Amino acid sequence: MSLGTDLFGGSKHPASPVAPLAEKLRPRTLDDVVGQKHLLGPGKPLRAAFESGKPHSMILWGPPGSGKTTLARLMAQTFDAEFISLSAVLSGIKDIRDAVQAAEQTLASSGRRTILFVDEVHRFNKGQQDAFLPFVEGGLFTFVGATTENPSFEVNSALLSRATVYVLESLSESDLLNLLSRIEIKLDEGARARLVGFADGDARRLLNAVEILTNVKPDGLIDGAFVEDTLAKNLRRFDKGGDQFYDQISALHKSVRGSDPDASLYWLLRMLDGGADPLYLARRIVRMAVEDVGLADPRALRLALDATETYERLGSPEGELALAEAVLYMAVAAKSNAVYAAYNSARAFISQDGTRPVPPHIRNAPTRLMKDLGYGKDYRYAHDEADAFAAGENYFPEGMPEVGWYRPTERGLEGKIREKLDELRRRNDEVRKKRK
């Protein structure tokens, strides 16, 4: 935790000569900020908030290196406020109390307001987040939380209702090139392209990479080969437990459901490139087979299971090809969610229904007592009937309402299943009408 005036918390002193490049180049005005034009452009919401003269509590939600800390510091500078910074990774309730005391002392001694910035606020538990509420409501400080996770899930509703959420975006290629233009470094086009690719929308990552390059080669032109040789291999930013993970698995699943093989392959390889567990992806592919393909093409499930087994035997990278084959098959296969819909409907019914007894005629009767009680009496053995179908037979409990959970589509094999079920229902209706 750091208490007191931070780099831009009311102080106008330049960064230390030994400060990291990212710190030296941190913007000192809103116009210096790279990116976030949807929030900071003329008339846009965050610029309007800065120009209003009245700071308000907010949650800045965005990926790493998108400017969350910079905006919080600029807010303190704009409103001539004390800047207190907490990291939810390192801080606890005691640190929150210390911050409150510091804000109270500042207010009492100088009348200045305080901006309390909480980095990675999603890592605070509910109790820790609740500790801010009375001071936010009382106006002791303006709360600014930064998070890379969806605040709808990670920030408790009481705190969320008292703050405006602003969504920041990864920096675009043009934003990163703009940032590079502000640095005194000689780069050829290949080096610029590789640096932008390495940064992957993260300004801090870009500046840290530039600092590494200049430390290794302080003078002379830097080319693309030098960048590749100097920097560690780039893995696309990928949070295995966060929003980016779930956003990408959602994109993969929906591309398969939408029958787009190229998009499906793209998202699969994006996730593999980013470090996703291939066996997790294999399990999701199995799920796609039963949820979105179903009985329209029962071979899909077997192929998904075979791909999983192949990966387990071969590992990476050879086994990843089997996952790609399975994904492509799911994408081009006939689609049906009839099994999924039937399962959900039946499960919902059962969760709300009472415990209905099994009809006597379809109960098992392994003992004489059970037979004497009528278990199995009048049961019709389907294989002894025409077409192995006991027309008119009832297999539901007595008093059960008529249901039609499974509704096969006309696509793929389900088209034939539908035709068969229509015929069997017709025969059932015939027999039941005669009984009446």
Number of C-alpha atoms within 10 A of each C-alpha: 16 12 16 16 18 16 19 25 24 20 15 10 8 12 15 10 8 8 10 13 18 17 16 13 16 20 18 18 14 17 10 11 19 20 22 19 14 15 18 19 15 11 12 13 14 21 17 14 16 18 13 10 10 9 19 19 21 22 24 26 21 19 23 19 22 24 26 24 19 18 21 26 30 24 24 26 23 19 19 17 26 27 29 25 24 21 19 22 14 10 15 15 14 9 17 20 13 13 22 19 12 17 25 17 13 18 16 11 9 8 11 17 22 28 28 29 26 26 22 18 25 22 19 22 14 15 10 16 20 15 14 18 15 10 14 18 13 9 14 18 28 24 25 26 29 26 22 23 21 15 19 10 9 17 23 17 14 12 20 18 11 16 19 14 18 16 17 21 20 19 24 17 15 12 18 24 17 13 19 19 12 9 12 8 18 15 17 12 11 14 19 20 15 17 25 22 16 22 23 20 23 22 25 18 18 22 23 15 20 20 17 15 17 16 10 10 14 13 10 10 12 20 16 17 11 14 22 15 9 14 15 10 9 15 14 17 19 18 16 14 10 12 15 18 17 13 10 16 19 13 17 28 21 17 21 29 24 15 18 16 18 14 18 24 20 15 19 24 17 18 22 19 14 17 15 19 11 21 17 10 19 25 15 16 27 22 16 24 33 21 19 26 29 26 26 27 21 17 15 25 22 14 21 27 18 17 26 24 17 17 21 15 11 12 13 12 11 12 18 23 14 21 28 20 15 25 32 19 19 31 28 15 23 22 25 26 22 22 20 16 15 16 14 13 15 14 12 11 12 12 9 8 10 8 9 12 10 13 14 19 16 17 16 12 17 10 9 10 10 14 15 11 11 14 21 18 15 10 14 15 10 13 10 10 11 9 9 10 16 19 20 18 13 13 10 14 14 12 7 9 8 7 9 9 15 16 16 22 18 16 18 18 17 22 14 15 18 17 12 12 13 12 12 16 12 13 15 17 14 13 14 12 9 8 8 5
